[in-house]
Amino acid sequence: MTVTDAADFGRVAVMLGGHSSERAVSLDTGGAVLAALRSKGVDAHAWDPAENSLAEFAAACFDRVWIALHGPGGEDGAVQGLLQWLQVPYTGSGVMASALAMDKVRSKHLFRAVGIPTPDYAAVNTLHEASVAAEQVGFPLIVKPSGQGSSVGMSKVFERGELNEAVEVALQYDATVLLETCIVGEEITVAVLQGKALPSIRIETPRVFYDYRAKYESDRTQYICPGTESDAEEALYAELSLAAFDELGCSGWGRVDFMKSADKQPLVLEVNTVPGMTSHSLVPKAAQKVGIDFATLCWRILETSFETEVGHGT
């Protein structure tokens, strides 16, 4: 749905902060979104569920919600389910899609089942299971919690002696840990907005991988947009992004992350249903490439709340 009058959005809550390990990033995202919406005349208000109760939210009588919560509790279907129960429309994907996308193991199961290329992997719950699985996956490998974002709890493991520590770190954040083949190649991401893929971005960082510091703190990370070498390759990444997005049932907006293998094939890592919207974030960079400024991008994402209003996104 296209909205031309800010009044049509009504009273909007920008949900930010929350209780997850990504609280700080969420506060940055939410603050930027709030300022952008207000600059376009939207009656937008910050709402932090870590500081306000459910009863207070219900009493505030918001007409819709711009979800800027990252990680568990905000990106995993929990707040989406709450808002649907309260019959308050919200941005982005619905309950099931949010839960699936947040669960890296189950989303990879689905990708593999329908032929969407993804790196080899194993799911483990203990150090012993990790030791056995690592031999099958092979070194080097990536260790990460199944249900976290922003590279929280993620490590690159080059040899067996580093494995236990990496798994123990990941287990601090989730009972299930993903061991994934480490793909040595280019990291590419594609944003999806209202059913269309935006230009790809290739990420180049001097760090071991595109970790939390590279994403949110480093000024040395380079972003090349578009990130592919030809129109045909760009079309392939767009096609796979939409396929991964649709397979999980996602809607509205999001971002699909890839690694390019040694034989130049794109491999889907994961789908992010509430990507960051900070000064270092990727979706605004891709949108800018096609002439969508930050405030307009936030507006268009708010338009996606009308999908949940008519029952889509469950």
Secondary structure, DSSP 8 states (H G I E B T S, - for coil): -----GGGG-EEEEE---SSTTHHHHHHHHHHHHHHHHHTT-EEEEE-TTTS-HHHHHHH--SEEEE---STTTSSSHHHHHHHHHT--BSS--HHHHHHHH-HHHHHHHHHHTT-----EEEESSHHHHHHHHHHH-SSEEEEETT--TTTT-EEE-SGGGHHHHHHHHHTT-SSEEEEE---S-EEEEEEETTEE---EEEE-SSSSS-HHHHHT-S--EEESS-SSSHHHHHHHHHHHHHHHHHTT--SEEEEEEEE-TTS-EEEEEEESS---STT-HHHHHHHHTT--HHHHHHHHHHTHHHHHTTTT-
